[in-house]
Amino acid sequence: MIDDFRLEPPVLELDSLTKRFGSVVACEDVDLTLRAGEIHGILGENGAGKSTLMRMIFGLVDPDQGVIRIDGQATRIADPSDAVRLGIGMVHQHYSLVDALTVWENVALGEVGPLNPDKTKARVRRISWRYGLSVDPDATVRDLSAGIRQRVEIIKCLGRRPRVIILDEPTSALTPAESQYLFDVLLTGVRTQGWAVALVSHKLDEILRATDRITVMRQGGVVDRLLTTEARVPSLARAMVGRPVPLRTVTAAFERDQVARDLLDADPMDEEEPEGQTAETDATAIPVLQVEDASVKGADGRVLLDGLSLAVGAGEIVGVAGVEGNGQTALADLLAGLLRLDDGTVFVKGRRVPTGVAGAMTGAGIAVVPADRHRAGCVLDMTVAENLMIPAMQKMRRWGLLRLDSIRRNALRLIDEYDIRTSGPEASLGDLSGGNQQRTVIARALSASPEVMVAHQPTRGLDVGAIEYVGDRIRQAADRGIGVLLLSTDLREILSLADRLVVLHRGCIVGEMPRDQFDLPRLGLLMGGTDEEEKAS
């Protein structure tokens, strides 16, 4: 533990802040200090209480007890408008933008006074220029990538001239390059404007790279405080989850930090896989999944898939690598039955499956874990039991009526099998942490005993403990003979799990590598659309 030592007086102080939701204690006696010119990392696994704490600061949740002080004065923040008036801005984990509106219209939302489109657009351009956040004020939000939407959120926040900026899991939907860009913007503002920044994250690498101080939360309370310069990876991970964690899934994030890599390499929990035990598939066997010459264009005429062909064997994990926007979403949508091919074929265990037909892919034995669990993976307003019953709904019915006893038994079995941490089957899924929501999605997918599991960004937005859990479940699925197609922009994830890797570029497969031939330099070239091996030949 450390004591505050900075000469700068606190801009914001939290004293014994506590919040309960029924019997669940989200935050308990939390103290926190934010100072000008400093980035303070709030680290913890999903469900640790980080987001609830930030929502209390921003007036979205009322604390049950405790005091919030601004410049030393006790203050009640009743709603976000109070927070903005006090100089607090927040960039939310899940975008708060309206898709149908333009950038400038989203920036103007919530502001008082007459609407002036020209002045708002000029303000967007001015902030964009000052911080290098290139955004077109007239662009419609629905047409923007995740990275550009994040820029809009930041512009909206900065347009209100905050002194305190809260960033709640700001990189959960960003590529590594976009994340680095965001941190560059933060550092510029902290140095030139004196912002006090709270960076909420479960990602060890970005907390170590971007912050000055770290507060670690677990199960609603603070378990450690330290200077970032004193932090080490294994001890941070243990503080987060309360036990030693195998860190193979995050090793690649520290490739420039030799001290951290040495500590990771020495971690006794991270045992090497015995030589000769990489997965092998029978070359003569029929693939459980085969996509042949798949081609499709979007409604705007843009090519989404361009003659894509790939195969997945039983018990094989095939990783699909590529820069985001090169066809991953289209491929996942195709295998979820949401996209109809213009040309090409999909086979499951040698049987042709119609595309774009509701229920056809699921009926053929394909289970999909979607990239955005909130939009496509679950229904937050339904209970855990109701979410878990969806693939088995026919078995839960008698004479056209749902059998509540069967639904509850099914939920209790899966909650126990997949260690879903919830107060019970009747709990609302929206009340669970992100990691437990993802466990629910995975439990539902695998409970249908599929032939193929399509995992699209399965660990996006999860902490190291949840990442470890998801990786183990994917391996276990493959061990049971399920063919796994792993689509991810996180190379660490693919390199740690895949038996074979294919590279997707502009909607088609441009290269392939078996596990024992993974070649990072060549992989980078393939992801960029070039291959020196092909040039040499």
TIMIPA-147258 format. One line per 8 residues: number of its first residue (from 1); their letters; for each residue x, y, z of C-alpha. Coordinates in pm, 1 decimal, decimal comma, padded with zeros to 6 digits. Example, Ala and Ser with C-alpha at 12.3 -4.5 7.8 and 13.67 -1.06 7.14 Angstrom:
// residues 2
1 = as = 01230,0 -00450,0 00780,0; 01367,0 -00106,0 00714,0
// end
This chain:
// residues 537
1 = middfrle = 00000,0 00000,0 00000,0; 00118,7 00355,5 -00065,3; 00031,6 00696,1 00068,4; -00054,6 00992,1 -00152,8; 00259,4 01195,2 -00199,1; 00179,0 01437,3 -00480,3; 00189,2 01808,8 -00415,6; -00114,5 01867,6 -00634,5
9 = ppvlelds = -00432,4 01877,7 -00421,0; -00698,6 01618,9 -00507,3; -00956,3 01719,8 -00765,0; -01187,4 01437,2 -00666,5; -01195,4 01220,6 -00351,9; -01414,5 00924,6 -00261,9; -01451,5 00841,8 00106,4; -01602,1 00501,2 00203,6
17 = ltkrfgsv = -01833,0 00485,9 -00097,9; -02069,1 00186,3 -00074,1; -02342,4 00053,0 -00301,5; -02563,5 -00254,7 -00263,9; -02809,4 -00405,2 -00509,2; -03032,7 -00619,6 -00289,5; -02808,2 -00877,0 -00123,7; -02521,2 -00810,6 -00366,5
25 = vacedvdl = -02253,6 -00567,3 -00245,1; -02120,0 -00396,4 -00559,7; -01886,9 -00153,0 -00377,6; -01793,8 -00145,7 -00010,1; -01604,6 00131,9 00171,5; -01409,0 00236,9 -00137,9; -01160,7 00525,5 -00103,2; -01009,7 00683,1 -00413,8
33 = tlrageih = -00821,5 01002,8 -00497,2; -00783,3 01158,9 -00842,9; -00530,0 01438,0 -00896,2; -00471,1 01681,2 -01182,2; -00207,0 01577,2 -01434,1; -00231,8 01210,3 -01344,1; -00380,6 00892,7 -01495,4; -00507,1 00667,0 -01219,2
41 = gilgenga = -00569,0 00305,7 -01321,7; -00864,5 00123,9 -01163,8; -00786,6 -00244,7 -01217,4; -01006,2 -00543,7 -01144,4; -01176,1 -00844,2 -01297,7; -01529,3 -00829,4 -01437,5; -01771,5 -00782,0 -01148,1; -01513,5 -00626,4 -00915,0
49 = gkstlmrm = -01721,5 -00308,5 -00876,9; -01519,7 -00076,6 -01103,0; -01805,1 00032,3 -01329,3; -02046,8 00077,9 -01038,6; -01791,7 00302,3 -00869,0; -01752,9 00518,0 -01180,0; -02129,1 00534,5 -01230,9; -02164,0 00674,7 -00878,0
57 = ifglvdpd = -01908,8 00945,6 -00959,8; -02100,2 01036,5 -01277,2; -02441,9 01048,4 -01110,1; -02584,4 00738,2 -01275,7; -02608,9 00546,6 -00946,4; -02677,3 00685,0 -00596,8; -02433,9 00560,9 -00330,6; -02587,9 00404,6 -00019,9
65 = qgviridg = -02321,0 00564,9 00197,2; -01995,2 00754,6 00171,9; -01888,7 01098,2 00053,3; -01777,2 01241,4 -00281,3; -01560,3 01553,8 -00257,3; -01475,9 01794,7 -00539,4; -01186,0 02028,9 -00453,6; -01226,7 01926,6 -00090,1
73 = qatriadp = -01599,8 02008,3 -00072,6; -01854,5 01732,8 -00007,3; -02088,1 01713,8 -00306,8; -02398,6 01519,4 -00403,1; -02405,6 01423,1 -00771,3; -02771,6 01353,3 -00844,3; -02743,8 01287,9 -01219,1; -02503,7 01321,2 -01514,0
81 = sdavrlgi = -02596,2 01686,4 -01567,3; -02467,0 01758,2 -01215,2; -02147,5 01570,8 -01298,4; -02093,9 01769,0 -01618,9; -02158,2 02096,0 -01434,3; -01890,7 01996,2 -01180,7; -01639,7 01926,0 -01457,5; -01669,0 01545,8 -01473,9
89 = gmvhqhys = -01683,6 01370,9 -01810,3; -01727,6 01000,4 -01881,3; -01654,3 00779,6 -02181,3; -01869,2 00472,0 -02132,4; -01776,5 00106,8 -02186,2; -02078,7 00050,6 -02410,6; -02129,0 00333,6 -02655,8; -02399,0 00583,2 -02560,8
97 = lvdaltvw = -02432,7 00713,6 -02915,8; -02749,0 00712,3 -03128,2; -02672,5 00518,8 -03447,6; -02923,6 00702,1 -03667,1; -02782,1 01047,6 -03587,2; -02473,3 01218,4 -03725,3; -02156,9 01281,8 -03526,3; -02238,7 01646,0 -03455,3
105 = envalgev = -02596,7 01561,1 -03354,5; -02466,8 01306,4 -03102,2; -02221,4 01560,7 -02964,0; -02504,8 01811,7 -02921,7; -02732,8 01567,4 -02738,1; -02787,5 01663,8 -02376,2; -02655,7 02017,7 -02412,2; -02864,8 02310,4 -02292,8
113 = gplnpdkt = -02949,3 02616,9 -02498,3; -03046,1 02660,9 -02864,5; -02912,4 02410,1 -03117,9; -02655,4 02560,8 -03354,8; -02536,5 02303,8 -03611,1; -02256,1 02520,8 -03751,1; -02107,0 02597,8 -03409,4; -02131,9 02232,9 -03301,5
121 = karvrris = -01961,2 02113,5 -03621,0; -01688,3 02374,1 -03572,6; -01636,9 02253,6 -03215,9; -01607,4 01893,2 -03335,9; -01346,3 01997,2 -03594,0; -01154,5 02206,8 -03338,3; -01132,7 01921,8 -03085,9; -01049,1 01677,1 -03365,2
129 = wryglsvd = -00761,5 01897,5 -03478,6; -00625,5 01967,5 -03128,4; -00609,3 01599,8 -03023,3; -00567,7 01429,4 -03359,1; -00915,8 01275,0 -03347,8; -01001,2 01282,4 -03716,0; -01381,0 01257,3 -03743,7; -01628,1 01387,5 -04003,0
137 = pdatvrdl = -01900,4 01583,0 -03814,8; -02156,8 01494,4 -04082,7; -02090,5 01118,0 -04081,0; -02375,0 00896,1 -03958,3; -02269,0 00701,5 -03649,8; -02402,4 00366,4 -03774,5; -02151,5 00381,2 -04060,5; -01848,9 00426,7 -03833,7
145 = sagirqrv = -01606,8 00161,0 -03710,2; -01569,3 00086,4 -03338,5; -01250,7 00293,3 -03325,1; -01411,1 00601,0 -03484,0; -01715,7 00570,2 -03256,6; -01480,5 00577,8 -02961,1; -01334,2 00901,4 -03098,4; -01685,9 01048,3 -03114,2
153 = eiikclgr = -01744,5 00953,2 -02750,1; -01420,3 01126,8 -02654,0; -01504,9 01439,3 -02856,3; -01847,0 01451,4 -02692,1; -01680,3 01428,4 -02351,0; -01407,5 01684,8 -02427,0; -01657,0 01927,6 -02577,3; -01785,5 01993,0 -02226,4
161 = rprviild = -01436,2 02090,2 -02100,0; -01403,4 01841,6 -01814,9; -01141,3 01851,8 -01540,9; -01199,6 01486,6 -01449,0; -01231,4 01222,7 -01721,0; -01356,4 00872,1 -01648,6; -01282,5 00607,4 -01910,3; -01472,0 00285,8 -01837,1
169 = eptsaltp = -01308,7 -00002,8 -02029,0; -01242,7 00230,9 -02325,4; -01049,8 -00020,8 -02538,0; -01282,8 -00322,0 -02510,4; -01386,6 -00287,7 -02876,0; -01064,5 -00138,8 -03015,1; -00772,3 -00287,3 -03204,5; -00424,1 -00255,6 -03046,0
177 = aesqylfd = -00339,2 00031,7 -03281,9; -00661,0 00216,0 -03192,4; -00592,8 00157,7 -02822,3; -00244,2 00305,0 -02851,3; -00391,9 00605,6 -03033,4; -00637,6 00658,3 -02747,6; -00359,5 00653,0 -02489,0; -00160,1 00905,4 -02691,2
185 = vlltgvrt = -00462,1 01139,0 -02680,1; -00494,9 01087,2 -02305,2; -00130,1 01161,3 -02237,6; -00149,8 01478,3 -02449,3; -00450,7 01603,4 -02251,5; -00303,3 01515,2 -01914,8; 00019,1 01700,3 -01993,8; -00130,0 02005,3 -02164,8
193 = qgwavalv = -00468,7 02043,6 -01993,8; -00399,7 01896,2 -01650,7; -00684,4 01643,3 -01667,2; -00737,1 01405,1 -01378,0; -00807,3 01072,7 -01548,9; -00954,5 00752,5 -01408,9; -00875,5 00466,5 -01650,0; -01091,9 00164,7 -01566,2
201 = shkldeil = -00965,6 -00159,6 -01713,4; -00906,8 -00530,1 -01661,6; -00614,9 -00528,9 -01909,7; -00281,9 -00547,9 -01731,1; -00073,9 -00430,9 -02026,2; -00263,4 -00104,8 -02083,5; -00277,2 -00023,4 -01711,9; 00100,0 -00068,1 -01687,7
209 = ratdritv = 00161,1 00129,4 -02004,9; -00068,6 00427,2 -01951,7; -00104,8 00503,5 -01579,6; 00081,5 00675,2 -01296,0; -00087,7 00495,1 -01007,1; -00300,7 00181,7 -00972,3; -00587,2 00088,4 -00742,9; -00684,7 -00280,5 -00758,2
217 = mrqggvvd = -01042,9 -00384,0 -00677,1; -01182,2 -00729,8 -00604,0; -01535,0 -00826,2 -00499,6; -01636,1 -00464,1 -00445,9; -01345,3 -00354,1 -00230,7; -00995,7 -00211,5 -00271,7; -00728,4 -00479,2 -00221,0; -00415,0 -00290,2 -00326,0
225 = rllttear = -00279,4 00054,6 -00414,8; 00060,4 00110,2 -00570,8; 00268,7 00323,0 -00803,9; 00274,0 00189,9 -01157,4; 00653,7 00189,7 -01155,5; 00641,6 -00059,4 -00865,8; 00385,6 -00292,4 -01026,6; 00461,9 -00641,0 -01158,5
233 = vpslaram = 00237,6 -00857,8 -01371,8; 00196,4 -01174,9 -01159,2; 00123,9 -00981,3 -00839,1; -00133,8 -00760,5 -01014,7; -00308,8 -01064,4 -01161,2; -00315,4 -01236,2 -00821,7; -00457,2 -00921,7 -00659,6; -00728,0 -00904,0 -00927,0
241 = vgrpvplr = -00857,3 -01260,0 -00899,4; -00736,2 -01367,8 -00556,0; -00521,5 -01657,7 -00677,3; -00225,6 -01725,6 -00909,5; -00332,6 -01708,9 -01275,1; -00168,9 -01878,8 -01576,4; -00080,1 -01580,6 -01792,5; -00006,7 -01740,2 -02128,9
249 = tvtaafer = -00291,9 -01544,9 -02285,6; -00137,4 -01206,8 -02202,2; 00233,3 -01277,7 -02252,8; 00245,7 -01125,8 -02601,6; 00117,9 -00792,8 -02467,9; 00448,5 -00742,7 -02286,3; 00684,7 -00812,5 -02573,2; 00859,2 -00476,5 -02513,6
257 = dqvardll = 00876,5 -00520,3 -02134,3; 01156,2 -00770,0 -02068,5; 01114,1 -00756,0 -01689,1; 00747,7 -00847,3 -01718,6; 00825,3 -01121,1 -01969,6; 01087,1 -01271,1 -01738,1; 00832,9 -01276,5 -01456,9; 00575,2 -01436,8 -01683,2
265 = dadpmdee = 00821,6 -01696,9 -01808,1; 00901,3 -01786,3 -01445,3; 00535,8 -01834,4 -01351,9; 00505,4 -02199,1 -01235,4; 00134,7 -02200,8 -01321,4; 00209,1 -02151,0 -01688,5; 00325,2 -02498,4 -01783,3; 00441,8 -02570,2 -02133,7
273 = epegqtae = 00242,4 -02811,3 -02344,0; 00438,1 -03138,7 -02390,4; 00606,4 -03169,9 -02725,4; 00427,2 -03372,3 -02984,6; 00081,3 -03312,2 -02840,4; -00042,8 -03055,3 -03086,1; -00380,0 -03150,6 -03231,2; -00380,4 -03356,3 -03544,8
281 = tdataipv = -00668,2 -03423,7 -03776,9; -00718,9 -03714,1 -04011,1; -00658,6 -03578,7 -04360,5; -00900,1 -03836,9 -04504,3; -01186,7 -03748,9 -04268,6; -01473,0 -03529,6 -04382,9; -01437,2 -03183,9 -04219,4; -01709,3 -03099,1 -03971,1
289 = lqvedasv = -01725,8 -02755,9 -04135,3; -01643,1 -02669,9 -04492,6; -01698,0 -02334,4 -04663,0; -01636,2 -02336,1 -05039,7; -01597,9 -02029,7 -05263,5; -01819,5 -01812,9 -05042,5; -01895,8 -01476,0 -05200,3; -02136,7 -01206,9 -05087,1
297 = kgadgrvl = -02181,7 -00832,6 -05124,9; -02336,7 -00596,8 -04873,4; -02642,4 -00380,8 -04938,3; -02409,3 -00097,9 -05042,6; -02235,2 -00316,5 -05303,0; -01919,7 -00360,5 -05095,9; -01759,2 -00704,7 -05117,9; -01784,3 -00878,4 -04780,2
305 = ldglslav = -01662,8 -01225,3 -04875,5; -01469,0 -01291,6 -05194,4; -01435,5 -01659,1 -05286,4; -01354,1 -01761,4 -04930,0; -01279,3 -02130,2 -04870,1; -01183,3 -02297,6 -04543,6; -01230,8 -02624,9 -04357,2; -01235,7 -02725,0 -03989,1
313 = gageivgv = -01177,1 -03080,8 -03873,8; -01334,9 -03255,4 -03576,2; -01146,2 -03159,6 -03260,6; -00948,7 -02891,0 -03443,0; -00921,6 -02524,3 -03345,9; -00874,2 -02309,2 -03655,8; -00785,5 -01947,9 -03583,8; -00886,5 -01678,5 -03831,7
321 = agvegngq = -00649,0 -01381,3 -03805,9; -00684,7 -01048,6 -03979,2; -00720,1 -00675,8 -03935,8; -01073,2 -00589,2 -03827,0; -01306,2 -00514,9 -04116,6; -01168,6 -00775,0 -04357,9; -01463,1 -01015,3 -04347,3; -01463,2 -01162,1 -03996,3
329 = taladlla = -01809,4 -01030,1 -03913,2; -01950,3 -01145,5 -04246,9; -01810,2 -01496,3 -04194,7; -01956,0 -01514,1 -03843,5; -02292,1 -01383,1 -03967,9; -02289,5 -01640,6 -04248,5; -02241,2 -01926,5 -04001,6; -02505,5 -01778,8 -03770,8
337 = gllrlddg = -02758,4 -01792,1 -04054,2; -02782,5 -01414,2 -04080,1; -02624,3 -01380,0 -04424,3; -02723,1 -01536,1 -04757,4; -02443,6 -01617,3 -04999,8; -02445,2 -01480,6 -05354,5; -02225,9 -01773,0 -05450,9; -02061,4 -02065,7 -05273,0
345 = tvfvkgrr = -02161,2 -02341,7 -05031,6; -02149,5 -02433,6 -04663,6; -02127,3 -02799,1 -04554,8; -02153,9 -02946,1 -04204,2; -02023,2 -03304,0 -04187,6; -02060,6 -03329,6 -04563,8; -02421,9 -03211,2 -04576,0; -02502,8 -02887,1 -04754,1
353 = vptgvaga = -02667,8 -02621,7 -04536,2; -02881,6 -02342,9 -04686,4; -02755,0 -01993,4 -04604,3; -02962,0 -01702,8 -04478,8; -03237,7 -01935,5 -04355,5; -03344,9 -01892,6 -03993,6; -03247,2 -02191,9 -03782,6; -03071,4 -02381,2 -04061,5
361 = mtgagiav = -02716,7 -02341,6 -03930,6; -02820,4 -02414,7 -03572,2; -03016,0 -02719,5 -03686,7; -02711,0 -02842,8 -03875,2; -02503,2 -02831,3 -03559,4; -02331,8 -02489,7 -03561,6; -02324,5 -02291,3 -03236,6; -02207,9 -01929,8 -03247,0
369 = vpadrhra = -02059,4 -01716,9 -02969,0; -02106,8 -01368,3 -03118,7; -01863,7 -01078,8 -03088,3; -02116,5 -00849,6 -02918,1; -02290,0 -01048,3 -02646,1; -02521,8 -00758,3 -02564,4; -02655,5 -00713,3 -02916,9; -02662,9 -01070,8 -03037,9
377 = gcvldmtv = -02554,4 -01310,0 -02764,1; -02812,2 -01267,4 -02490,0; -03119,9 -01080,2 -02369,2; -03017,5 -00871,6 -02069,6; -03375,3 -00815,8 -01947,7; -03443,9 -01190,9 -01933,9; -03335,6 -01415,7 -01648,9; -03030,2 -01639,6 -01654,3
385 = aenlmipa = -03259,9 -01943,3 -01682,8; -03452,6 -01795,1 -01975,7; -03129,0 -01715,6 -02161,3; -02996,0 -02067,3 -02103,2; -03310,4 -02240,4 -02227,5; -03316,9 -02081,8 -02575,5; -03142,5 -02363,4 -02770,7; -03341,3 -02630,9 -02584,5
393 = mqkmrrwg = -03679,2 -02458,9 -02593,6; -03850,9 -02748,6 -02772,1; -03747,4 -02985,1 -02491,9; -03880,2 -02742,7 -02232,8; -04235,3 -02744,7 -02370,7; -04533,9 -02969,6 -02313,7; -04860,8 -02920,5 -02499,1; -04739,1 -02582,0 -02616,3
401 = llrldsir = -04657,1 -02455,8 -02266,0; -04312,2 -02398,1 -02118,8; -04223,6 -02631,9 -01832,1; -04085,6 -02405,8 -01561,1; -03945,5 -02697,3 -01361,0; -03742,9 -02817,5 -01662,6; -03618,8 -02464,8 -01733,9; -03499,5 -02428,2 -01374,5
409 = rnalrlid = -03330,3 -02770,9 -01366,3; -03152,7 -02696,4 -01693,9; -03032,8 -02361,2 -01559,1; -02910,4 -02505,3 -01228,2; -02714,6 -02775,0 -01412,7; -02544,3 -02526,2 -01645,9; -02482,3 -02269,2 -01371,3; -02297,5 -02539,5 -01177,8
417 = eydirtsg = -02116,0 -02689,4 -01479,0; -01994,7 -02353,3 -01613,3; -01946,8 -02185,4 -01272,9; -02177,6 -01894,2 -01357,7; -02165,9 -01665,9 -01054,6; -02519,6 -01549,3 -00994,5; -02767,9 -01531,4 -00708,7; -02979,3 -01790,9 -00888,1
425 = peaslgdl = -03157,1 -01888,8 -01212,5; -03415,3 -01613,5 -01164,9; -03153,0 -01334,8 -01157,5; -03162,8 -01090,7 -01447,3; -02875,9 -01154,4 -01686,4; -02811,4 -00778,6 -01700,1; -02714,5 -00786,2 -01331,9; -02425,5 -01027,0 -01396,9
433 = sggnqqrt = -02070,4 -00914,7 -01466,7; -01942,4 -00924,4 -01824,6; -01742,7 -01239,8 -01755,5; -02045,4 -01423,3 -01616,9; -02261,9 -01305,2 -01905,9; -02003,6 -01457,2 -02140,7; -02004,2 -01781,4 -01940,4; -02380,6 -01791,9 -01989,4
441 = viaralsa = -02344,8 -01741,4 -02366,4; -02081,1 -02016,7 -02388,7; -02284,0 -02251,9 -02168,6; -02587,3 -02204,3 -02391,2; -02384,7 -02261,8 -02707,7; -02217,5 -02581,6 -02585,7; -02527,9 -02722,2 -02413,6; -02673,0 -02790,0 -02759,6
449 = spevmvah = -02391,4 -03047,6 -02826,1; -02287,9 -02881,2 -03154,0; -02063,0 -03023,0 -03425,4; -01904,5 -02679,5 -03478,2; -01843,3 -02388,6 -03242,2; -01784,0 -02047,5 -03398,0; -01621,0 -01819,6 -03140,3; -01610,2 -01457,6 -03259,9
457 = qptrgldv = -01398,2 -01232,8 -03034,9; -01484,6 -01459,8 -02738,1; -01263,1 -01279,1 -02484,3; -01320,7 -00918,4 -02592,2; -01387,1 -00704,8 -02285,7; -01293,0 -00980,1 -02036,2; -01035,6 -00982,9 -01757,3; -00742,9 -01226,0 -01727,5
465 = gaieyvgd = -00935,6 -01472,3 -01512,7; -01228,5 -01480,6 -01755,2; -00990,8 -01502,9 -02053,3; -00828,4 -01807,4 -01894,2; -01173,0 -01961,9 -01838,5; -01291,9 -01905,1 -02196,3; -00968,5 -02042,8 -02340,0; -01001,5 -02356,7 -02126,4
473 = rirqaadr = -01362,9 -02405,8 -02241,9; -01261,9 -02372,9 -02606,4; -00987,1 -02634,4 -02557,8; -01228,3 -02865,6 -02377,2; -01478,8 -02831,5 -02661,2; -01210,8 -02934,1 -02912,6; -01107,9 -03225,8 -02688,1; -01467,0 -03351,4 -02712,4
481 = gigvllls = -01442,7 -03355,5 -03091,0; -01612,8 -03023,1 -03163,3; -01458,4 -02831,0 -03451,1; -01380,6 -02474,0 -03338,9; -01352,8 -02172,1 -03568,0; -01191,8 -01892,3 -03366,2; -01227,1 -01546,6 -03522,8; -01026,2 -01284,1 -03340,2
489 = tdlreils = -00827,7 -00966,4 -03397,0; -00623,2 -01056,0 -03086,8; -00318,6 -01248,0 -03207,5; -00235,0 -01349,7 -02849,7; -00562,3 -01536,9 -02833,1; -00516,1 -01713,6 -03166,0; -00152,4 -01806,6 -03107,7; -00232,7 -01951,6 -02765,1
497 = ladrlvvl = -00530,5 -02162,5 -02879,0; -00522,7 -02246,6 -03249,0; -00394,5 -02573,1 -03399,3; -00394,1 -02408,6 -03740,0; -00414,1 -02046,0 -03847,0; -00559,7 -01888,1 -04161,0; -00533,8 -01521,9 -04253,4; -00832,0 -01325,2 -04381,4
505 = hrgcivge = -00777,7 -01020,0 -04601,0; -01046,0 -00836,9 -04797,9; -01289,7 -01121,7 -04763,1; -01072,0 -01413,5 -04869,3; -00813,8 -01647,6 -04718,7; -00464,5 -01535,2 -04822,5; -00247,0 -01770,7 -04618,5; -00236,9 -02064,7 -04379,8
513 = mprdqfdl = 00005,1 -02192,1 -04111,8; 00000,6 -02504,5 -03892,1; 00077,7 -02450,3 -03523,8; 00439,6 -02565,1 -03547,1; 00505,7 -02314,9 -03827,5; 00353,6 -01997,2 -03680,5; 00565,2 -01713,3 -03820,4; 00486,9 -01366,6 -03681,6
521 = prlgllmg = 00673,7 -01163,6 -03948,7; 00499,4 -01352,1 -04230,1; 00168,8 -01328,1 -04044,2; 00202,1 -00950,4 -04034,5; 00268,7 -00939,3 -04408,0; -00031,3 -01159,9 -04482,8; -00259,8 -00946,3 -04266,5; -00144,4 -00645,8 -04468,7
529 = gtdeeeka = -00219,9 -00824,7 -04794,6; 00135,2 -00922,5 -04898,2; 00343,4 -01237,8 -04862,8; 00717,2 -01234,3 -04924,0; 00720,2 -01615,3 -04967,6; 00481,1 -01590,5 -05260,1; 00686,0 -01306,4 -05409,9; 01003,0 -01513,0 -05383,6
537 = s = 00840,8 -01806,8 -05557,7
// end
